């Protein structure tokens, strides 16, 4: 059991349950994280999709913003999907008033770049480091990455836009792999956590 990483899903808002299921299927011990003491007990963290402005405000309210920043800076593996990608960015191109990020990836993101809710779509995305063909991604009011710094590696593009980035122990996708039943992105993340555990 000692090889089984404990991975939290930030449970302030968003599609927490789906990530817990995907992580469990990728052989991790998954649990929701809402408070700093719960964050201290996990080996890695998924920041789910949802509404990035709301999640940012709730992180401050729950006393999670600084502990999250500290853990990410200290190298805790972290995976952000959709709104999670926005929260892992060093800079948001068009932030809402008072919106903060945890940082962790040297990238600039554009919120809702792929359009509104009714313009949501599914697409097959080739992701570097994932074997077995393209990953099925669900794009819901998804961001894209405008640019990355020298430390960040682009691992997927769609329609000419950057949709997945990795930097050290941090990875982020514009899309929601947890909604498709394809858990290879989660397996990649579990392997990242296992490597530093």
C-alpha positions as CSV (number, residue, x, y, z in Angstrom):
1,X,0.0,0.0,0.0
2,X,2.9,2.3,0.6
3,X,3.3,2.9,-3.2
4,X,-0.3,4.1,-3.4
5,X,-0.2,7.9,-3.4
6,X,-2.8,10.0,-1.5
7,X,-4.1,12.6,-4.0
8,X,-6.6,15.3,-3.0
9,X,-9.2,17.0,-5.1
10,X,-9.7,20.6,-4.2
11,X,-13.4,20.4,-3.2
12,X,-14.4,24.1,-2.9
13,X,-16.5,24.0,-6.1
14,X,-16.6,22.1,-9.4
15,X,-16.6,18.5,-10.6
16,X,-15.0,16.9,-7.6
17,X,-16.7,13.5,-7.7
18,X,-15.6,12.7,-11.2
19,X,-12.0,13.4,-10.4
20,X,-12.1,11.2,-7.3
21,X,-13.4,8.3,-9.4
22,X,-10.8,8.9,-12.2
23,X,-8.0,9.0,-9.6
24,X,-9.2,5.8,-7.9
25,X,-9.3,4.0,-11.2
26,X,-5.7,5.1,-11.7
27,X,-4.7,3.4,-8.4
28,X,-4.5,6.4,-6.2
29,X,-6.1,6.9,-2.8
30,X,-8.3,9.9,-3.6
31,X,-10.0,12.3,-1.1
32,X,-11.6,15.7,-1.1
33,X,-9.6,18.6,0.3
34,X,-11.3,21.7,1.7
35,X,-9.1,22.8,4.6
36,X,-5.3,23.4,5.2
37,X,-5.0,20.4,7.5
38,X,-6.4,18.1,4.7
39,X,-4.0,19.6,2.2
40,X,-1.1,18.8,4.5
41,X,-2.0,15.1,4.3
42,X,-1.9,14.6,0.6
43,X,1.0,13.8,-1.8
44,X,-0.6,15.6,-4.7
45,X,-3.6,17.7,-5.6
46,X,-6.1,18.0,-8.5
47,X,-7.7,21.4,-9.0
48,X,-10.9,20.7,-10.9
49,X,-13.0,22.6,-13.4
50,X,-15.7,24.9,-12.1
51,X,-15.8,28.7,-12.0
52,X,-12.2,30.0,-11.5
53,X,-13.3,33.3,-9.9
54,X,-15.6,31.5,-7.4
55,X,-12.8,29.0,-6.6
56,X,-10.3,31.8,-6.1
57,X,-12.6,33.6,-3.6
58,X,-13.5,30.4,-1.8
59,X,-9.8,29.5,-1.4
60,X,-9.2,32.8,0.3
61,X,-12.3,32.4,2.5
62,X,-11.4,28.8,3.5
63,X,-7.8,29.9,4.4
64,X,-6.4,27.8,1.5
65,X,-4.8,30.3,-0.8
66,X,-1.5,30.7,1.0
67,X,-1.1,27.0,2.0
68,X,-1.8,26.1,-1.6
69,X,0.7,28.5,-3.0
70,X,3.3,27.3,-0.5
71,X,2.8,23.6,-1.3
72,X,2.9,24.3,-5.1
73,X,6.1,26.4,-4.7
74,X,7.6,23.6,-2.6
75,X,7.0,21.1,-5.5
76,X,3.8,19.3,-4.6
77,X,2.5,17.7,-7.8
78,X,-0.6,19.4,-8.9
79,X,-3.0,18.9,-11.9
80,X,-5.5,21.6,-13.0
81,X,-8.3,21.0,-15.4
82,X,-10.2,23.9,-17.1
83,X,-10.7,26.4,-14.2
84,X,-7.8,24.5,-12.5
85,X,-5.6,25.5,-15.4
86,X,-6.5,29.1,-14.8
87,X,-5.7,28.8,-11.1
88,X,-2.3,27.3,-11.9
89,X,-1.3,30.1,-14.3
90,X,1.1,32.8,-13.2
91,X,-1.0,35.3,-15.1
92,X,-4.6,35.6,-16.4
93,X,-5.0,37.7,-19.5
94,X,-8.5,39.0,-18.5
95,X,-8.9,38.4,-14.7
96,X,-12.2,39.1,-12.9
97,X,-11.9,41.7,-10.2
98,X,-10.2,40.2,-7.1
99,X,-9.3,37.0,-8.9
100,X,-6.1,35.4,-7.7
101,X,-4.2,32.3,-8.7
102,X,-2.0,29.7,-6.9
103,X,0.6,29.8,-9.7
104,X,2.9,27.0,-10.5
105,X,3.1,27.1,-14.3
106,X,4.8,30.0,-16.2
107,X,1.9,30.6,-18.6
108,X,-0.6,33.3,-19.5
109,X,-4.2,32.0,-19.9
110,X,-7.3,33.4,-21.5
111,X,-10.5,32.6,-19.6
112,X,-13.5,31.2,-21.6
113,X,-11.4,31.4,-24.8
114,X,-13.2,28.6,-26.6
115,X,-16.6,30.4,-26.1
116,X,-19.7,30.1,-24.0
117,X,-21.4,27.1,-22.4
118,X,-23.5,26.4,-25.5
119,X,-20.3,26.3,-27.6
120,X,-18.9,23.4,-25.5
121,X,-17.5,20.5,-27.5
122,X,-15.6,17.2,-27.4
123,X,-12.4,16.7,-29.3
124,X,-9.6,14.1,-29.6
125,X,-6.4,15.6,-28.4
126,X,-2.9,14.2,-28.9
127,X,-1.0,14.7,-25.6
128,X,2.8,14.2,-25.4
129,X,3.6,11.5,-23.0
130,X,0.2,9.7,-23.3
131,X,0.3,6.4,-25.2
132,X,-2.6,4.7,-26.9
133,X,-3.8,7.4,-29.2
134,X,-5.5,10.8,-28.6
135,X,-7.2,11.6,-25.3
136,X,-10.9,12.4,-25.5
137,X,-11.3,15.9,-24.1
138,X,-14.5,17.8,-23.1
139,X,-14.1,21.6,-23.5
140,X,-16.7,23.5,-21.4
141,X,-16.2,27.3,-21.4
142,X,-12.6,26.3,-21.6
143,X,-9.5,28.5,-21.4
144,X,-6.5,28.3,-23.7
145,X,-2.9,29.2,-23.1
146,X,-1.8,32.4,-24.8
147,X,1.9,31.9,-24.1
148,X,4.3,29.9,-22.0
149,X,7.6,30.9,-20.3
150,X,10.9,29.1,-20.8
151,X,10.2,26.6,-18.0
152,X,6.9,25.3,-19.3
153,X,6.5,22.6,-21.9
154,X,3.5,22.5,-24.3
155,X,2.2,19.0,-24.3
156,X,-1.0,19.4,-26.4
157,X,-2.6,21.8,-28.9
158,X,-6.0,22.0,-30.4
159,X,-7.2,24.2,-33.3
160,X,-3.8,26.1,-33.2
161,X,-4.2,26.8,-29.4
162,X,-2.2,25.5,-26.5
163,X,-4.5,23.2,-24.4
164,X,-2.1,21.3,-22.1
165,X,1.1,22.4,-20.4
166,X,3.5,20.8,-18.0
167,X,6.2,22.4,-15.8
168,X,8.1,20.3,-13.3
169,X,5.5,18.7,-11.0
170,X,2.6,20.7,-12.4
171,X,0.4,19.8,-15.3
172,X,-2.7,21.5,-16.7
173,X,-5.3,20.9,-19.4
174,X,-8.0,23.2,-20.9
175,X,-10.3,20.2,-21.2
176,X,-12.0,17.8,-18.7
177,X,-10.6,14.3,-19.1
178,X,-12.6,13.2,-16.0
179,X,-15.9,13.4,-17.9
180,X,-15.0,10.9,-20.6
181,X,-14.1,7.6,-18.9
182,X,-10.6,7.9,-20.4
183,X,-8.4,8.1,-17.3
184,X,-5.0,8.2,-18.9
185,X,-4.4,11.9,-17.9
186,X,-5.1,10.9,-14.3
187,X,-2.8,7.9,-14.6
188,X,0.0,10.2,-15.9
189,X,-0.6,12.5,-12.9
190,X,-0.6,9.6,-10.5
191,X,2.8,8.5,-11.9
192,X,4.1,12.1,-11.5
193,X,3.0,12.0,-7.8
194,X,4.5,8.5,-7.3
195,X,7.8,9.7,-8.7
196,X,8.2,12.4,-6.0
197,X,6.5,10.6,-3.1
